[in-house]
Amino acid sequence: MSLLILSASEVSQVTATFSADDLRSLMTDVFAIVSSSSDPAYTPPRIGIPTERHQALFMPARLSDIGTAIKIVSVPREGGGGLPASTLVLDKESGAVKAVINARELTALRNAAGSLLSTTLVGKTEPRVLVAFGAGTQIEKHIELHVKALPTIKRCVIVNRAMNSRLHGLMARLATTCPGVELEAAPRDCVKDHLASADIIVTATPALEPLFPSNWVRSGTHVVLIGSYKKEMHEVDRTLIERAFKGILLVDSREACYAEAGELEEGDPVVEIGQVKQWRRGDYVNDFDGPVTMFKSVGVGLQDVAIACAVVERARGLGVGLVVEGYD
């Protein structure tokens, strides 16, 4: 049996061939399975192995009609240039490993696709301004995918703790991938006016305290929370969460978000995104204490299986990647 190996650059080459609709449709199918008790899907708890320099996380999952995969992520204990990640994809018939792919970009891309789905389901129909907090790959993919899918977006503001080389590099790449969109980098202490005009807010930070107060966000704004994955993390305050109860607060998985998202409490009236087919948008007044819409995502393993299998299939069709013949 042959083994396909895809490097980071080869994964980027393959994912560039996916349209925004391709990715959104993929996540629509995944979240429908997450919210359906009739579809057989398996997502065992992740396994963590600590070492002196990093923590290795092993995250297996299976979609019966698509395949089985395991993502391996190493989280450095003292910063580092992103999270090294690889996904192993198994052959459906034999169970042998059929592909090893660099997953650094895929995690951000599948998150962005899920967020885009939420925006198109419950956000404004013609958003113009997107404000993002963070300067990592998550923010890069969120901006690129939203701009590609929603051509009414004409301005993106990126807020970061420091005006550093990482931010400048992101701005330079976005200037190439998002032509025709006004891009602005802003320090965190100058965001009030930007938030007042935002139609979409995306946060992808490990913040322990809210990044901004609720009364800086106007009614009708769609807020996407990606950063928190521990109960002590809070990207927004409780008041903004309660404003989302008046609009709609979507989650990728109710069980996972109750367990991991610091912003949410057990029993909060959330709706799994896989349960929403269509939603009637309200008529919002231009105030700063009315309803907002929100999507909180901690990520589910089935997203990794779906996007990894899709990339492997597309790569084989394109002839991209290193094929090791007779691996097993």
N, C-alpha and C positions, 0 to 999 in steps of 0.2 A: 504493500500500500504506500502511496506517495504522501509526503508531508508538505504543506504550503506554509512558507514563512513570509510574513509581511512586516517590513520595517516601518518606522514612523513616517518617512517620506512616501512610501508606497501606500500606506493607509490614507494619507492626505490626497494622493493621486486618485485613489478609488473613490473616496467620499466626495471629491469635487464633482463626480459624475451624478450624484444624487441631487434631485431637485428638492426644494423645500416641501413640496407636496408629497414626494416619496417618503421623506423622513416623518412628516406629520402623520401620514397614513400608517406608517409602521408603528408609531407610538399610540395611535388610536386603537389599533388591534391589540397591542400589548395591554393597555390600561383596561380595555373591555374584558380581557381575560383575568386581570387582577381583581376586578370587581364581580366576576362571575363564579359562583360556586360550582357550576356544572363543567367548567373547563379544567382538565387536569394539568396543573402546573406545580412545579416543585421549587421552592426557594428555602433550603435549610438555613439555619442561623449561620452567619459568617464565623469563621474560625480565626482567632488572632494569636500570633506567636510573637512574643516580645524578645528583642535582643538588645544589646548595649547601644547600638546605633540606630535602630529602626524597629518598627513593628510591622510584621508581615501579616496581611489580611488575605484570607482565602474565601472566595464567594462563589459557590456553585449554584447553578440554577438550570431548570429544564422546562422547555415548552414542548408539549407532546407532538405538535404538528411541525415544529421548526427544528429543534435539536437541543443538545446539552452543551453547556460551556462552563468554564470556571475562570473567574478573573482573579488575578493575583496582584495585589498592590502593596508596595512598601512605603510606609509613612516615616520619613526621617524624624528623629527626635529633636534636631536642631535646624529647622528650616530646610533649605535645599532648593534645587531648581525644579520644583514640581514633584509630582508623585510618580515614581517608576511603576508602570503597570503593563501587564501582558494578559491576554485572554487565550485560553486553550479551547479549541472547538473540537468536539468529538463526533466521529462518524455515527450516524443514526443506527446503522445496521450492526456494525462490529463493536462499537464502543471505543475503537482506537482513536488516538489523537490524529486529526486530519489537518489541523491548522494551528499555528502559533502566530498571534498578531499583536503588534504594539497597540496598547489600549489607551495611551495617554490622551490622544485626541478624542477617542470614541466616547469616553465617559462624559466629556464636556458636550460633545455633539448630541448624544442621546438626551442629556438634560435639557439642552437648548430646544430640541425637537418637542419634548414634553411641554416645555414652557410656551413655545409657539402655539401648540394645540390649545393651551389654556387661554392664551391671548385671543385667538380667533373664535373661541367658544363664548367667552364672557367679557372680553375687553371691548374698547371702542372700535367701531367699524372702520374709522379712518384716523388712526393715531398719527400724530405729527412729531411728537417729541418723546425721546426715550432717555431716561437718566439711569446710569448704571453705577453701582458701587463695587469697586474691585478692579484689578488690572491683570487678572490671570486668564488662562485659556477658557474658563467658564464664561467670562464676560465677552471675550472675543467671539466665541461661537454664538452666544446669545444675540449679540449685535448683528453679526453677519447674517444669521438665519432670519431674524426679524426684518432686517432691511430688505433681504431678498424676497421674502414673502409678502411684505406690506410696503409697497412703493410709496404710500403716503408719508412714511417716516422721512423727514427732511433734516432732522437735527438730533444728534446724540451727544450727551454730556457724560464724561467718565470721571467719576469722583474716586480719588485714591488718597491714602494716608499721606503719601509723599510724592512730590513731583520728581520721580526717579527714572532711571534708565529703563526699568521694566515698563513703566507707563508710557514713556516716549517711544519705546519699541512697539507697543500695542497701537499707539496712535498712528505710527508710520505704516503699519500693516493694514489697519482699517482704512487709511487714506487710499490704499490700493484696491482693497476688496469692496469698499463701499463708496465708489465715486458718486459725486452728486449729492452726498450727505454732508451737512455741516458738522464737523467734529470739534469738540471743545474739552480740554482737560481742566478740572476744577479741584482746588483743595477742599477738604472736608468742611472748613469753616466758612465757605462761601456758597453753600448749596441751597439756602432757603428760597431764593428767587428762582433757581432752576427747578426745584421741586414744584413750585407753584404753577409752572406751565407744563409739567410732565403729564403725558398720557399713559406712559408705561414706566414703571420703576423696577429695576432688576437689582437684587443684592446677592452677592456671592462672596461673603467675607466670614471669618471666624469670630465675629464680634461677640463680646460678652455683655455689652450694653447697647441699647438701641442706637442706631446710626443717626436718627433724626426723630423729632417729636411728631405725633400724629397730626397736629394742627398745621403742619407745613404741607400736608398732602391734600389736594382738592378732591372734592367728591367726583366719583366716576373714574378715578385713576385705577389702572390695573397694576397690582403689586405682585411681583414674582420673588419669592424667597427661596434661595438655593443654598445659602451658606451653612446654616446651623444643622448639626447632626448629634449634638449632646444637649442634655436638659439645661446645662448652665449657659448655653449660647442663646443670645437674643438679638436679632438684627432689627426688630421693630418693637415698639411698646405695646402694652396690652390694649390701650385705647384704640390703636389702629386695627388690631385683631377684632375688637368688638364692633368697629365700623364695618368690617368685612362680613360679620354675621348679618348685617342689615342688607348687604348686597348678596354676595355668595363667596364662600371660602372653600376652594377646591384643594384637594390633596391627592398625591399619587396613590398612597395607601393609608387608610385610616389607622390601621393597627401600627404600622411603622412610624407614622408621624406622631401618634400619641406617645410612643415609646421613646422617640429620639429627638423630636423638634422642641427646642426650648421655649418657643413662642406659644405652643399649644398646651392645653390641659385636657386630661381625660374627660370625655363627655362633651367637649366643645362641638357645636353643631356644624361639622364639616361635611363636605360631599366629595366622594371619590370621583375623580375626573372621568373614570371609565363608566360612570352611571349617567353622564350628561350627554345627551344627543343634540339638544338645542336648548337655548336659554333666551328668554325675553329680556332684552336690555331695558333698563329703566331710563327715565328722563331726569337727568341730574341738574341741580342748580349749582351755580359756581360758588360753593361755600367750602369750608374746610373742616366740617364736622359731620357731613352726611355719609352715605354709604360709599364704599369702595368695593372692588372685586379683588380677589387674591388667589394665588396658587402657591402652596407650600409643598416643596418636594425634598425628600431625603434620598430618593433614588431606590429603585427596586431591581433585583437581579435579573428579572425577566427582560428588562430593557437591554441589559448587556448581551443576553443570549440573542435577542432579535437583531440588534444592530451588528453584532459580530458575525452571525450567520449570513446576513445580507451582504456584508462586506466581502466575506469569503466567496460567496456565489458570484458577486460582481467581479471580483479580482480574477477568478478562474476564467470568466467569460472574456475579460480584457487581456488575459495573458500577463497579468502583473504579479510580481513576487517571485521568490526563489522556490522551486519545486525540488524536493529531495525524493528521488525515485527509490523504491525498494526500502523505505524507512522501516517498514514492518512486514 
